[in-house]
């Protein structure tokens, strides 16, 4: 491994934003990942783990410690009747895995096509889209536990998976080394839950469809929302959905409804225990932030209001200022506080 000073993180994030790293290293084996992290920990140096850079908002000042880029790749497969056990190293590109699963007949990942980044990042925020979440098919996560200085395998039940969350999200204790999935050996998808996707496929919710058809339909929907990366299209220079859909208790929903005109219909879904999940995009649009709304070089995507984009000349400060403006506007209008989905690095929220 070679430690390189001053690497600009803007060249390694999908937002094309972020200042320099004090030191940068690429780790291409599990041993190199652990060695780099242990050396930094021993020296009291802060560590930033970097995958595909698709879920990071890095400050213009950059990172004061070492950035460890996870480049450890590989997939191993074991078949057992109608189940397929797939172990994927953290540095494996996620969309390539979803593509392979559709070709090989491994059902359970098909609705997660087109999501940028690496596999090791998926359990951190329990990546989900179009009615699927990775938590549904994760059997275990292999980690380096920095607190105990040991390699561990955490079964899914110990990972604390919830909507866009896990035990890995709000702590630097764990370094994800690999993810073990249990998928169905089937050429057809899991039941289609998402109404928009079902309409696109021409089927009913609850039906199953060919894996390849589901993957292509998801990619087409994502392209229409600017959620498939295109280096030539600044409207895709984003971190995906910037805000999570807020989940409100029954009491909070009642308060929210008092702020709406009588008989207003709004999109919502049950979230368990009487809670309700709202649409962040619906709230943002009705708080006055239309597609294309700009603040300096940062903008609300022209295709989808959940994405905040770099028009090609933004700074991180401008993007975060826009995000705060949207957050505050929604809170003032509806009494609902939106939370960011990407990780904010060196950024005050």
URMOJO-V845673 format. One record per backbone hydrogen bond with DSSP energy under -1.0 kcal/mol. CO is the residue of the C=O (numbers start at 1). NH is the residue of the N-H. Records with the same first field share a line. If there is no record, write none. Layout:
CO = NH ; NH
This chain:
4 = 24
7 = 21
8 = 11
9 = 12
13 = 16
18 = 10
19 = 9
20 = 63
21 = 6
23 = 67
24 = 4
25 = 69
27 = 71
29 = 33
30 = 34
31 = 35
32 = 36
33 = 37
34 = 38
35 = 39
36 = 40
37 = 41
38 = 42
39 = 43
40 = 45
41 = 44
46 = 66
48 = 68
50 = 70
53 = 14
55 = 343
57 = 345
59 = 19 ; 62
63 = 22
65 = 23
66 = 48
67 = 25
68 = 50
69 = 27
72 = 91
74 = 89
76 = 87
78 = 85
80 = 83
82 = 185
83 = 80
84 = 183
85 = 78
86 = 181
87 = 76
88 = 179
89 = 92
90 = 120
92 = 119
93 = 97
94 = 98
95 = 99
96 = 100
97 = 101
98 = 102
99 = 103
100 = 104
101 = 105 ; 106
105 = 186
107 = 184
109 = 112
117 = 94
118 = 121
119 = 122
122 = 127
127 = 134
129 = 132
132 = 129
133 = 136
134 = 137 ; 138
137 = 182
139 = 156
140 = 180
141 = 154
142 = 177 ; 178
143 = 152
144 = 175
145 = 149 ; 150
150 = 145
152 = 143
154 = 141
155 = 158
156 = 159
159 = 167
162 = 165
165 = 162
173 = 146
175 = 144
177 = 90
178 = 142
179 = 88
180 = 139 ; 140
181 = 86
183 = 84
184 = 107 ; 186
187 = 211
192 = 206
194 = 198
195 = 199
196 = 200
197 = 201
198 = 202 ; 203
204 = 207
207 = 192
209 = 189
210 = 214
211 = 215
212 = 216
213 = 217
214 = 218
215 = 219
216 = 220
217 = 221
218 = 222
219 = 223
220 = 224
222 = 227
223 = 226
230 = 233
233 = 236
234 = 237
236 = 238
237 = 310
242 = 341
246 = 278
248 = 276
249 = 253
250 = 254
251 = 255
252 = 256
253 = 257
254 = 258
256 = 259
257 = 260
261 = 264
269 = 277
272 = 275
275 = 271
276 = 248
277 = 269
279 = 283
280 = 284
281 = 285
282 = 286
284 = 289
285 = 288
290 = 293
293 = 300
295 = 298
297 = 311
298 = 295
299 = 309
300 = 292
304 = 307
306 = 242
307 = 301
309 = 299
315 = 319
316 = 320
317 = 321
318 = 322
319 = 323
320 = 324
321 = 325
322 = 326
323 = 327
324 = 328
325 = 329
326 = 330
327 = 331
328 = 332
329 = 333
330 = 334
331 = 335
339 = 244
343 = 57
345 = 59
